[in-house]
Amino acid sequence: MIVFLLKLTVTWGLFALLFATLLRRETFFHANRFYLLGTATAGIFLALPVDWFAGLTDKSSLAVLTLPVATVVWQQAEEATNQWNRQGLLWMAYLMGAGLTLFRMLWGLSRLYVMAKEGKRQRLPDGCVLVTTAAARVPFSFFHWVFVPVNEPEYSGNYAKKAMLDHERAHVRGWHSADVLFMELLCIVFWFHPLAHWYRRTLRTVHEYLADAEASGQSDKKQYGLLLIRQAQYGVSLVCVNHFFQSPLKQRLIMLTKNASPVLRSWKYGLMLPLLTMLFPLTRQMPVREQGDARAQKMKDVYELSEIGQMPEFPDGQAALARFLGTNIKYPEAAKRDSAEGVITVMFTIDENGEVTDVGVPEGNEPSGADSGRRQDFQDEAIRVVKRMPRWSPALSTQHKAVKVRLTLPIRFKLE
C-alpha cells in the first residue's frame, strides 16, 4: 500500500505540475477538462502493482519450468496482536474518513432529490428540466435538472436570469455533473490525499470556464463579467452541483476576457508523452541485469522445455522441497515489524550435476503485495536459502543426457 501511495503521489504530482505551469492559463478548456479526467485515472492505473507493459519488455525466448508456490508462514500470538492493533487503528481511521466523506456526498444528493421532488418542474425544449424551488437561493444544476429560486433575488433582471440560465444549461449539455460525481468518488477513496482534492477543485473551475464561455457568447462579455462581480456574494453549499456563482471569481473574469489561445500552443499537451514515458518504470520493478556476454554464456547450454525428457527433482520430491524452505527461510525481522507480506519469484539453474547455480530474480519481477522497503529483504532471504539447496537430480534430455534447465520458484511470505 505504501508503494502504491508513493507512486500515486509522484504520478499525480507530475501531472498536476505540468497543468499548473503550462496548461491552466490556456483557453483550451475542453482539452484541459479531459486532461484532468484522464491523468487522474491514469495516475491510479500507473500506481497499481501491475506490470501493464510486461509484454513490451525484453524477454528471453527460453522457456522455464515454474514450480508450485512455497508458502513461508510466521506467527506469534503477541506480535499478531500488535499487528492487529496497528493495522486496525489505521483501517479505522481510513474508514472513518471515507465514511464521513461518503456521508457528505449522500447528504447533498438527498437534498437534491428532495428539491427535485417538491419543486415545480418544467421541461425545456433542449431536454433540461427547470425545477423552481424555495430551497434554492441562486440557480444551479445537476445533470439535466436546473434549479432556480421561487422568489427572484433583488439583483435579478431579464439579462441576469437569461445569463444564469444559459450558464446552467451549458453545464447540463456538457455532462459536467458526471465529472463532478467521479471526482467526489475519487475524494471518498483518497480523502486523505491533497492531490485528489486538487483535481476536484481544478476540474470544477474548468467547468465554470466552459459554461462562462458558452453563456457569455450569447451576450456582451463585459456585461456578463459585471454580473459575476455583482453577484459574487451569493452561492450554494450543496455537494455535487454546478452553480453560477462558483469561485474563484478573479480567475473566471481573467479567462472570460482573455483572448483565445493560438492553436499552436496546443503543442504543450504533447509533453504528456515524455512524461508518461518517464512514469512507465514506476509500473514495474527495475530489472537486475547481468552483463550481456556473461548472461549469454550462462544461457547457451540451457535446454528448452521441449527438449527435456525428464524434469529435475529435489531430493525426495516436492514435499521435501516445501519442508526445506519452511525450515530454512527466516521471516525478515523488519518485515515482521511492518506486517509486510508478499510473493517473491526466484529463478535459478539446475546444471548437469544437479547443482543450483545462477540464482536471482526474473527481470521485471514485481513482488505481489510487498512494500518497497521490505521487498529487498524478502528477495535477499529467498535467494540466500535457494543458494543453500542440496544437489538435485538433474534434468535429462530426450536423449537421456543430463542437461541444464532453468526453474522459477514462487515463495509466499505470509503472516498469520
N, C-alpha and C positions, 0 to 999 in steps of 0.2 A: 504493500500500500504506500509506503514511504517513497519507493522508487516511482510509482505511478504519479504521486502528487508532485514530486520534483520534476518529472518530465512534463507534466501538465503545466506547471508554473513556467517552465522555460519556454514551451511552445506558445502558450497564450501570451506570455510576456513579450516575446519577439514579434508576434503578430500585432499586438497592441502598440508596440513601439513603432512599427512600420506605419500603422494607421495614424498614430498621433503626430509623427514627424512629417509624413509626406502626403497623406490622403484626406485628412479630416477638413482641410481648408478648400478642397476642390468641390466643384458643384456637380460632380458625378454621383448624385445621390443614390440612384438605383444601384450603381456599381458598389458604392460603399455599404449599402444595405446587404447585398449578397456577400460581400467580403466579410462582414461581421458574422453573418449566419454561418458562412462556410468555414471560417477559421475557428469559430467556437466549436463547431462539430469536429473539424479536422484535428484540433488540439487533443480532444478526448481519444480519438482513434489512434493518433500517433503515440499517445502516452500508454495505451493498453499494452500489457505484456504479451504481445503477439507480434511475430515477425511477419508483417504484411508483405514483405518483399523477399521472402525466403527463396522463391523461385527465380529471383534475379541474381542471386549470389552465386559465386563461383563454387562449383561442387565437383568433387572427383567423380569419374564415371564408375569407380569401383563400388560394387555392391557390398554391403556389410551385413552381418548377422546380428540382430538385436535380441539380447537376452531378456527374460522376464524381469519385471521391476522388482528390485530388492528393497524392502522397507526396513528402515532403522528407527525403532521406537524408543523414546526416552520418557520415563515417567517417574515422578517423585511427588508424593502427596502434598508436602508443604510448598514445593515450588509450583505445583499445579494450582494450588490455592492462590499464591501470589500472582501467578499469570492471570487467573480469572479476575482478581481484584483490579489489576492494571487494565486489562483489556475491557473488563466490564465497565469500569468508570469512563474509559474513552468512548465506548459504544453508547453508553447512557448519555454522555454529553452531546455526542453527534446526533443521536436520535431526538433528543430534546430540541436541539436547534433546528433540525429538519422538520420536526413536528410543529414547532411554532411558526416556521415559515410557511408550511403547508396550510396551517390554520388561517394564517393571514390571507393567503390566496383564496381559500374556500369561503372565508367570510366575505371577501369582496365579490366573489361570484354569486353568493347567495343574495347579497344586497341588489346586485344587478337583476337577478331573477325576480325578486320582489317588485322592483321598479317596473320591469317589463310587464309583469302580470297585472299590477294595479294601475299602470298608466294608460292613457288613451292612445291607441295605436292607429297609425295611418300609413298605408303602403304607398310609396312614391313610385313614379314611373320607372326609375332605374333599379328597382328592387329593394331599396333601402326601406326600413320600417321606422317611421318617425314616432317616437314614444314621448308623449307630453306627460310630465310628472312633477308633482310638487316637491319631490325629493332632490331634484336637480337644481343647482344654482346657475350653472352655465352649461352650454351644450357639450356633450361628449359622446363617444361612440364605442361600440363593442360588436365586432363582426358586422352584421347587416342592420343592427339597431343603432339609431341615432337618438339620443335622449336630449330633450330640450325642456327648460323650466316652464311651468304653467304661467307664473307671473313674470312678465318680461322685466328685467332689471332696468334701472333708470338710464343706463347708458345705451340701451338697445334702440336702434333705429333701423330703418329699412336696409341700409347698406350693411350695418353691423350684423343683422340677422342673416342676410344673404351670404356674407363673407364667412361667418362662422359655420353655417350650414354647408357651404361649399367645402370648407376645410374638413369637416367631419365626414362628408361623403367621399372625399379623397382618401381618407383612412379606410373607409369601407371598401372602396374599389380596389385598393392596394392590398387588401387582406393583411393589414398591419397587426390586427389582433392575433392572428396565428403566430406571428413572430413574438408578440408580447407573451403569449402563453408558453411558447417554447423557452423563452428566457426566464420566465417565472419558474418553470420546472427545473431549469438548469440551476437556478439560485436556491431551489429547495435541496437538490442533491449536493451542491457545493456552497451551502450557505456560509461556510467559514472562509471561503476563498474570495479575496477582494477583486480579483480579475473577473470572476463571474458577475459580480455586481457592476463592474465597469462595462462589461459587454451589454448588460441590460440597459444601463443608463445611456450609453452611447448610441445603441440602436434606437431607443425611443427618441433621442434627439434627431437622428437621421429621419425618422418617420415624420417629425414635425417639419423638417426642411422640405420633404417631399410634398406634404399637404399644403404648406405655405406657398410653395412654388406653383402648385396647381390652382389654389384658391386665388392667389394674387394675380394670376394670369388672366382672370376674368375682370380685373379692375385695375385701378392705379396703384402701383406698389407703394407709393408714398402714403396714400390714404390708408392702405392696408397696414402699413407699419405704424401709423398713428393709432390705429385701432388696437394693435397689440400693446402699445405703450399705455393707452388709456385704461385698458382692462387688466393690466398686469397684476392688480391686487386680488383678482378673482381666481378661483381654481377649485378643484375637487381632490379628494384624498382617496378615492377608490382605487383598488388594485385592478390591474388588467384592462384598464380603459385608455383610450386615446382621447385627449380633450384639447380644446382650442388654446387654453392658456397654459401651455406646458413650458416650463423653464428649460434651458436658460434663455431668457428674453434677449440678452445682448447678442448672443451668437445667432439667434434666429433673425434679428434685424440685420446683422452683418451679412449673413448668407442670402437674405431676401434682396438686398440691394447690390450684391456682388455681381459683377459681370460673369457670364458663363465661362467656365474654364475651357481653354483651347483643347481641341481633340488630341493634339499631340501630347498633352500631359498625361494621357491615359497610359503612357509607357510605364508609369510608376507601378501599375498593377502587375507588370511583368516581373517586378522584383520578388514576387511571391515564389517564382520558380527557383532562383538560387537559395531563397530562404528555406523552401521545402527540401531542397537537396541537402542543405546543411542539417536539417532536422531528421532526415532519414536515419542516420546512425543511431538516433535515440530509440528507434523501434527494435533494435536488436543488440545483443552483446557483441562488442568488437571481438572479432576472431583473433585467437593467438596463432600467428602464422610462423611456420618454420622457414628457414632459408630454402629457396626453391630447389637447389641441387640436392640438399640433404633429404628433403621430403621425397623427391623423385627417387633417390637411391633406396630409401626405405620401402617405397611402394612398388618398386619394379618387379619384385619377386612375389608379391602378394597375389593370391589367386582370387578369381571371381567366384561367386557362389555357384554359378552354373558349372564350374569345373571341379567342384568338391563332391566327392563320393561319400565321405563320412565327416561329419562336423566334429570340431574339437570338443572335449568333455572335461569338466572339472573332476578331480578325483572323487569318486563315489557319487557323482551326479549333481543335479540342480539343488536337491535338498541340502547336500553338504556345502554347496556354494552359499546358500542362504544362511546356513549356520555360521560359516566362516565370516561372512560380512557382519552378521549380527553380533558376533563375539568380538571382532577386532575393531570395528568402527566405533569411535567415541564421539558422542554428540558434542559439537564445539561449545565451550562454556559461554562465549559471547552470544551464540545463538540461543542458548537456554535463557540468558538474561533478557534477551529481546523477544522471546517467544516466537522465534523465527522458524519457519518450515520451508521446505522446497524440494524439488526433484532435480538432481544433478545427473547428467549423462556423461559417462566416462567412456572413452574409446581407447582400445589397446589392440596389440597384435599378438597372436599366438604363433611362435615360429615353428620351424621343423622339429625342434627338440621339445616343444611344449612349453618353452619359457615365455613369460609375459614380458613384452617389450613395447617401446613406443607408446607409453601411457600419456594420455592428455584428454582434453575436452574437444568435442567436434566444433568446427568453425560455425559461428552463428548460433551456438547453443545458448538459449536463454532459460535459466533455471525457472521452473514454474513456481510462483509463489514465494520466491526467495528475495529478501530485501538485498539491495546492492551491498550494504555493509557486511552482510553475512554470506553472500554468495561465494566470495573467495574462500571463506572458512570452510564451507561445505565442499567446494571443489578440492581444496588442499587435503582435507581429511579423506575424501573418496579416493583421490589419486594416491595418497600415502598407502592406503590399505590394498588397493589393487596392485600396486608395485610389489607388495609382500605376498601375493598369491603363490601357492605352491605350483609346481610344474603340472601342466595339463597334459591330457592325451592329445597329441597333435592331430590336426585335420589330415585326411587322406584324400588325394585327388582321385579322379575316376580311374587312374592307372595304378591306384593303391600305393602312391608315393606320398610321404609326409611333406606337407606344404604349409606355407604361411597363410593365415587368414586374419581378417580384421573384424573385431567384435565391438559392439556398443552395449554398455550395461547401464540402464537407468537405476539410480539409487534414490529412494524417497526418504528424506529426513522428516520425521513426524513426532509431534509431542502428544502425549495422552495424559 
